[in-house]
Amino acid sequence: MNRTPALALAAVFALSAGAAMARDEAPAKKAETEKCYGVAKAGHNDCKAGAGTSCAGTSKVDYQGDAWKKVAKGTCTSIKTPNGTGSLTPKA
């Protein structure tokens, strides 16, 4: 008796069951972020960067104090730039 079709069918069932279980798992937890002011390079801010800008990518100078970028929560104030460290509030 040829067992190849039965083994192939069993393998297909095992793979489809594994795929179904993988779909049922909770999605990966999204990393928490915070706005960090004064760390974005010119044109690389995430959104509103003070007067004369509207949204993402509109900051005019590197490390603009009122331009923010999303960073991993808890890391902002440890980011070093030529103008000091990142800030959780806009810099003048």
FIBALO-23799 format. One record per residue: residue number from 1; residue in three letters; x, z, y of N, C-alpha, C, O in turn. Coordinates in nm, 3 decimals, always signed. Each point is the difference from the previous one (the first is absolute). Layout:
// FIBALO-23799
> NUM/ALA/X/Z/Y/X/Z/Y/X/Z/Y/X/Z/Y
...
***
This chain:
// FIBALO-23799
> 1/MET/+0.084/+0.000/-0.119/-0.084/+0.000/+0.119/+0.089/+0.000/+0.125/+0.098/+0.073/+0.006
> 2/ASN/-0.133/-0.154/+0.091/+0.079/-0.013/+0.123/-0.047/+0.103/+0.103/-0.116/-0.002/+0.041
> 3/ARG/+0.205/+0.091/+0.001/-0.036/+0.107/+0.093/+0.028/-0.036/+0.145/-0.032/+0.078/+0.089
> 4/THR/+0.090/-0.193/-0.062/+0.037/-0.038/+0.136/-0.119/-0.001/+0.095/+0.011/+0.058/+0.108
> 5/PRO/-0.126/-0.120/-0.143/-0.113/+0.002/+0.094/-0.049/+0.142/+0.027/-0.036/+0.032/+0.114
> 6/ALA/+0.033/+0.052/-0.214/-0.047/+0.137/+0.019/+0.095/+0.077/+0.090/-0.045/+0.074/+0.088
> 7/LEU/+0.175/-0.090/-0.108/+0.099/+0.068/+0.084/-0.007/-0.051/+0.144/+0.012/+0.078/+0.095
> 8/ALA/-0.030/-0.207/-0.079/-0.011/-0.056/+0.134/-0.123/+0.053/+0.072/+0.005/+0.032/+0.118
> 9/LEU/-0.116/-0.022/-0.190/-0.122/+0.052/+0.058/+0.017/+0.147/+0.038/-0.046/+0.043/+0.106
> 10/ALA/+0.112/+0.034/-0.192/+0.024/+0.141/+0.030/+0.088/+0.014/+0.125/-0.024/+0.088/+0.082
> 11/ALA/+0.123/-0.173/-0.069/+0.088/+0.004/+0.118/-0.078/-0.032/+0.126/+0.021/+0.064/+0.103
> 12/VAL/-0.110/-0.161/-0.109/-0.081/-0.036/+0.117/-0.089/+0.117/+0.041/-0.011/+0.031/+0.118
> 13/PHE/-0.051/+0.034/-0.216/-0.083/+0.116/+0.031/+0.082/+0.113/+0.062/-0.044/+0.064/+0.095
> 14/ALA/+0.162/-0.039/-0.148/+0.085/+0.107/+0.052/+0.042/-0.029/+0.144/-0.002/+0.089/+0.085
> 15/LEU/+0.039/-0.212/-0.057/+0.041/-0.037/+0.136/-0.116/+0.009/+0.098/+0.017/+0.047/+0.112
> 16/SER/-0.135/-0.093/-0.153/-0.114/+0.006/+0.091/-0.044/+0.144/+0.023/-0.045/+0.033/+0.110
> 17/ALA/+0.057/+0.052/-0.209/-0.034/+0.141/+0.019/+0.097/+0.066/+0.096/-0.040/+0.079/+0.085
> 18/GLY/+0.168/-0.113/-0.097/+0.101/+0.054/+0.092/-0.025/-0.046/+0.142/+0.015/+0.078/+0.094
> 19/ALA/-0.053/-0.203/-0.077/-0.029/-0.052/+0.134/-0.121/+0.070/+0.059/-0.002/+0.030/+0.119
> 20/ALA/-0.099/-0.004/-0.200/-0.120/+0.069/+0.048/+0.033/+0.141/+0.044/-0.050/+0.047/+0.102
> 21/MET/+0.134/+0.023/-0.179/+0.039/+0.136/+0.036/+0.082/+0.001/+0.129/-0.015/+0.090/+0.083
> 22/ALA/+0.099/-0.189/-0.065/+0.082/-0.006/+0.121/-0.088/-0.018/+0.123/+0.031/+0.055/+0.106
> 23/ARG/-0.139/-0.131/-0.117/-0.091/-0.020/+0.113/-0.075/+0.128/+0.034/-0.036/+0.021/+0.116
> 24/ASP/+0.013/+0.065/-0.215/-0.075/+0.122/+0.022/+0.081/+0.109/+0.069/-0.057/+0.096/+0.052
> 25/GLU/+0.190/-0.108/-0.049/+0.083/+0.101/+0.064/-0.024/-0.001/+0.150/-0.031/-0.104/+0.059
> 26/ALA/+0.045/+0.219/+0.001/-0.018/+0.010/+0.146/+0.108/-0.082/+0.070/+0.114/-0.004/-0.047
> 27/PRO/-0.148/-0.061/+0.158/+0.101/-0.077/+0.072/+0.109/+0.092/+0.051/-0.022/+0.119/+0.023
> 28/ALA/+0.141/-0.174/-0.006/+0.112/+0.079/+0.048/-0.034/+0.059/+0.137/-0.065/-0.064/+0.082
> 29/LYS/+0.109/+0.184/-0.060/-0.025/+0.068/+0.126/+0.074/-0.072/+0.112/+0.120/-0.028/-0.011
> 30/LYS/-0.190/-0.002/+0.118/+0.061/-0.068/+0.113/+0.090/+0.097/+0.075/-0.039/+0.113/+0.029
> 31/ALA/+0.158/-0.157/+0.001/+0.095/+0.085/+0.071/-0.054/+0.036/+0.138/-0.053/-0.085/+0.071
> 32/GLU/+0.067/+0.211/-0.035/-0.045/+0.045/+0.132/+0.101/-0.042/+0.105/+0.121/+0.005/-0.022
> 33/THR/-0.173/-0.046/+0.137/+0.087/-0.044/+0.109/-0.039/+0.070/+0.129/-0.104/+0.065/+0.008
> 34/GLU/+0.189/-0.080/+0.092/-0.030/+0.053/+0.133/+0.058/-0.096/+0.104/+0.091/-0.078/-0.029
> 35/LYS/-0.147/+0.084/+0.150/+0.052/-0.081/+0.109/+0.128/+0.064/+0.050/+0.006/+0.121/+0.024
> 36/CYS/+0.097/-0.202/-0.008/+0.129/+0.050/+0.049/+0.039/-0.083/+0.121/+0.022/-0.121/-0.010
> 37/TYR/-0.012/+0.187/+0.124/+0.030/-0.068/+0.126/+0.151/-0.010/+0.022/+0.076/+0.090/-0.035
> 38/GLY/-0.036/-0.202/+0.096/+0.138/-0.017/+0.041/+0.095/-0.045/-0.109/+0.122/+0.008/+0.019
> 39/VAL/-0.172/-0.056/-0.132/+0.089/-0.042/-0.108/-0.008/-0.150/-0.031/+0.080/-0.051/-0.078
> 40/ALA/-0.174/-0.019/+0.139/-0.019/-0.143/-0.031/+0.095/-0.088/+0.081/+0.026/+0.026/+0.118
> 41/LYS/+0.025/-0.128/-0.182/+0.079/-0.101/+0.070/-0.098/-0.086/+0.081/-0.119/-0.005/-0.031
> 42/ALA/+0.169/-0.062/+0.133/-0.084/-0.087/+0.083/-0.075/-0.099/-0.088/+0.058/-0.068/-0.085
> 43/GLY/-0.189/+0.061/+0.107/-0.083/-0.093/-0.075/-0.037/+0.045/-0.140/-0.062/-0.075/-0.075
> 44/HIS/+0.099/+0.198/+0.037/-0.028/+0.048/-0.135/-0.084/+0.126/-0.002/-0.006/+0.069/-0.103
> 45/ASN/-0.059/-0.037/+0.214/-0.089/+0.117/+0.000/-0.127/-0.032/-0.078/-0.033/-0.117/-0.022
> 46/ASP/-0.037/+0.221/-0.021/-0.121/-0.022/-0.079/-0.124/-0.029/+0.082/-0.081/-0.082/-0.042
> 47/CYS/+0.064/+0.144/+0.157/-0.113/-0.035/+0.085/+0.022/+0.052/+0.141/+0.113/+0.034/+0.037
> 48/LYS/-0.218/-0.028/+0.042/+0.005/+0.030/+0.144/+0.128/+0.072/+0.043/+0.034/+0.106/-0.054
> 49/ALA/+0.034/-0.164/+0.149/+0.127/+0.055/+0.045/+0.002/+0.014/+0.151/+0.094/-0.044/+0.066
> 50/GLY/-0.196/+0.104/-0.012/-0.003/+0.026/+0.143/-0.039/-0.120/+0.085/-0.044/-0.103/-0.050
> 51/ALA/+0.060/+0.120/+0.180/-0.040/-0.104/+0.097/+0.071/-0.132/-0.027/+0.120/-0.002/-0.027
> 52/GLY/-0.196/-0.106/+0.034/+0.057/-0.133/-0.018/+0.008/-0.046/-0.144/+0.048/-0.110/-0.028
> 53/THR/-0.094/+0.194/-0.064/+0.000/-0.041/-0.141/-0.142/+0.015/-0.055/-0.080/+0.077/+0.054
> 54/SER/+0.052/-0.149/-0.157/-0.135/+0.009/-0.056/+0.000/+0.054/-0.142/-0.084/+0.084/-0.034
> 55/CYS/+0.177/-0.130/-0.047/-0.001/+0.051/-0.138/+0.132/-0.030/-0.068/+0.104/-0.016/+0.064
> 56/ALA/-0.110/+0.008/-0.196/+0.121/-0.011/-0.082/+0.094/-0.109/+0.047/-0.041/-0.111/+0.033
> 57/GLY/+0.169/+0.146/-0.029/+0.104/-0.097/+0.032/+0.014/-0.032/+0.147/+0.064/-0.100/+0.035
> 58/THR/-0.122/+0.180/+0.054/+0.003/-0.035/+0.142/+0.094/+0.088/+0.083/+0.007/-0.018/+0.122
> 59/SER/+0.063/+0.112/-0.183/+0.093/+0.081/+0.080/+0.113/-0.090/+0.050/+0.041/-0.094/-0.068
> 60/LYS/+0.007/+0.124/+0.187/+0.097/-0.087/+0.067/+0.146/+0.041/-0.018/+0.089/-0.083/+0.015
> 61/VAL/-0.065/+0.210/-0.046/+0.138/+0.048/-0.015/+0.014/+0.081/-0.128/-0.099/+0.053/-0.052
> 62/ASP/+0.220/-0.043/+0.003/+0.027/+0.084/-0.116/-0.029/+0.145/+0.034/+0.033/+0.047/+0.108
> 63/TYR/-0.094/+0.024/-0.201/-0.025/+0.144/+0.009/-0.085/+0.038/+0.121/+0.019/+0.108/+0.058
> 64/GLN/-0.112/-0.195/-0.020/-0.090/+0.026/+0.112/-0.076/+0.130/-0.027/-0.061/+0.016/-0.106
> 65/GLY/+0.065/+0.076/+0.200/-0.054/+0.134/-0.019/-0.148/+0.009/-0.027/-0.046/+0.095/-0.064
> 66/ASP/-0.032/-0.193/+0.112/-0.143/+0.006/-0.024/-0.044/-0.098/-0.108/-0.120/-0.024/-0.018
> 67/ALA/+0.215/-0.034/-0.054/-0.030/-0.089/-0.112/+0.019/+0.079/-0.129/+0.099/+0.072/-0.015
> 68/TRP/-0.193/-0.085/-0.076/+0.010/+0.076/-0.125/+0.007/-0.090/-0.122/-0.038/-0.117/+0.004
> 69/LYS/+0.086/+0.174/-0.111/+0.009/-0.066/-0.129/-0.042/+0.103/-0.104/+0.035/+0.117/+0.011
> 70/LYS/-0.109/-0.161/-0.111/-0.039/+0.092/-0.107/+0.120/+0.026/-0.090/+0.070/-0.093/-0.042
> 71/VAL/-0.047/+0.221/+0.014/+0.110/+0.041/-0.088/-0.056/+0.101/-0.100/-0.110/+0.052/+0.018
> 72/ALA/+0.185/-0.024/-0.122/-0.043/+0.099/-0.099/-0.019/+0.135/+0.068/+0.082/+0.043/+0.081
> 73/LYS/-0.192/+0.022/-0.115/-0.032/+0.129/+0.062/+0.115/+0.098/-0.019/+0.055/+0.014/-0.109
> 74/GLY/-0.020/+0.054/+0.218/+0.105/+0.100/-0.003/+0.139/-0.052/+0.028/+0.096/+0.077/-0.001
> 75/THR/-0.083/-0.210/+0.026/+0.133/-0.055/+0.022/+0.028/-0.038/+0.145/+0.116/-0.023/+0.036
> 76/CYS/-0.218/+0.016/+0.047/+0.014/-0.053/+0.135/+0.112/+0.067/+0.080/+0.088/-0.068/+0.052
> 77/THR/-0.093/+0.198/-0.042/+0.094/+0.069/+0.089/+0.143/+0.003/-0.055/+0.091/+0.049/+0.068
> 78/SER/-0.071/-0.100/-0.189/+0.136/-0.008/-0.053/+0.060/-0.140/+0.013/+0.115/-0.022/-0.036
> 79/ILE/-0.194/-0.073/+0.088/+0.050/-0.137/+0.019/+0.084/-0.003/+0.128/-0.049/+0.033/+0.108
> 80/LYS/+0.175/-0.072/-0.122/+0.092/-0.003/+0.115/+0.009/-0.140/+0.057/+0.010/-0.098/-0.073
> 81/THR/-0.013/+0.090/+0.206/+0.015/-0.126/+0.072/+0.105/+0.022/+0.110/+0.041/+0.113/+0.022
> 82/PRO/+0.003/-0.218/+0.045/+0.093/+0.018/+0.112/-0.059/+0.084/+0.114/+0.072/+0.052/+0.085
> 83/ASN/-0.206/-0.039/-0.085/-0.067/+0.077/+0.106/-0.042/+0.140/-0.047/-0.077/+0.067/+0.069
> 84/GLY/+0.125/-0.023/-0.182/-0.040/+0.129/-0.055/-0.077/-0.018/-0.129/+0.019/-0.099/-0.071
> 85/THR/-0.106/+0.194/+0.041/-0.076/-0.007/-0.125/-0.144/-0.045/+0.029/-0.046/-0.002/+0.114
> 86/GLY/-0.023/-0.035/-0.223/-0.140/-0.038/+0.013/-0.084/+0.117/+0.047/+0.042/+0.115/-0.011
> 87/SER/-0.160/-0.146/+0.064/-0.088/+0.102/+0.054/-0.143/-0.024/-0.049/-0.043/-0.114/-0.017
> 88/LEU/-0.030/+0.224/-0.006/-0.139/-0.010/-0.041/-0.093/-0.025/+0.119/-0.119/-0.026/-0.018
> 89/THR/+0.173/+0.034/+0.139/-0.076/-0.029/+0.122/+0.077/-0.103/+0.082/+0.122/-0.009/-0.012
> 90/PRO/-0.192/-0.068/+0.096/+0.069/-0.101/+0.082/+0.108/+0.064/+0.087/-0.015/+0.110/+0.051
> 91/LYS/+0.124/-0.184/-0.037/+0.111/+0.043/+0.085/-0.011/-0.071/+0.133/-0.048/-0.113/+0.008
> 92/ALA/+0.093/+0.178/+0.097/-0.003/-0.062/+0.135/+0.109/-0.102/+0.012/+0.014/-0.063/+0.105
***
